[in-house]
Amino acid sequence: MYPCPRCDEVQSLKVSPGVVAQESCRHCNRPFTALIFEPPPPPVEVRRLGETGLEGENPCAHHEGNAAEAECDRCGAYICALCRIDCEARVLCPACFDRLVKAKELPSLETRFRDRCGMALSYCLFGILFWVLGIVLGPAAVYYAFTGLRELRRRGETHGIVRGYLAMLLGGLLTVGWFLIIGLMLFSALIGAMGG
Amino acid sequence: MTATPRRRTRLSRYHQLAARYRIYRVDGALEVDELSAHDILRRRVLFDEVILMTRHRRRPLLMISLAALLAALFLSIGLALYYGDVPPAWGIGFFVPAGLAGLYVLGRLTVPIHVLTLYSPRSKARLEFSTERGAGEAWQELERAVAEAQESARRTSQVPVTATI
């Protein structure tokens, strides 16, 4: 059963796997081109201790009756096929995997982020429109741009770097501009007072 | 800690009412970034889990209707001001946005959006293209990538497990 890409109603399709063909949704009656794939099921072959008859087999640290097939790259524990987690070119046991996810040391598994470079650009825009708040928005924009760029580098991503540097530049100009304007106003007020 | 830069190619981006979407191709998967306000929610569609790929054309009827209404509204106001007791330049100022909205309506009616959708058991990735050529190239590229990933996974699953420690 597959969903229609237009109305999301699930239905069976007449097209055969591996063949590109025209289909028509039975609910919305609109056509679409479909290609069905048949992905292989994930292989999990769990060997029991003593199955292969090999001497010196080690048991899994979490499942005593299962034969270990690898060691955790982080803690060194023996793990069976059930426990084994392959992630970012490392073999991990479930406990180490959980710890690394919580510590955000597996960047490819993070799914929620703050768009700090976008926030910094928004602060710059508000600061330009409401220059009186420039003393707050300017440094805030620089801070968020800096932390945003650091996050991008940590995740190994390049999209957004230009926005980050642009926000940092505009935030800096906003801050300096605010001080210049206030300084000029104070200076002209002082000159006026001295002249009076 | 700095990660090694991942190869990440942007394939498509589009907007909906409450969110913006950017779709990237990475090794072995498509990444869908949903941006709402300043939060990014990332989902992946792994190539070796794809079960269906579809392609269709659409015209954004809601946006076309809104643009047509705006064009009519600006044109009405412009005509009222042009033939009214105010300087004609005021009316001309409203003809410009009316013309732009009208151009958008004509453009979207004549040139549809091409949509590619990849489905896996847990998620889906939707890509939008303005041109048929772009959609066709993306279709071929993704079809090849999915077939290669699933063939590689099939070969790996056939290798017997013999490692012992």
Interface residues (C-beta under 8 A of the other chain):
Chain A: Y2 P3 P5 R6 L13 E23 R30 P31 F32 T33 A34 L35 I36 F37 E38 P39 P40 P41 P42 P43 E45 R47 T52 L54 G56 E57 N58 A67 A68 E69 A70 E71 Y78 A81 E105 P107 S108 E110 T111 R112 F113 R114 D115 R116 G118 M119 S122 R153 R154 R155 G156 E157 T158 H159
Chain B: M1 T2 A3 T4 P5 R6 R8 R10 R22 Y24 L35 H38 D39 I40 L41 R42 R43 D48 E49 V50 I51 L52 M53 T54 R55 H56 R58 V115 T117 Y119 K124 R126 E143 V146 A147 Q150 A153 R154 T156 S157 V161 A163 T164 I165
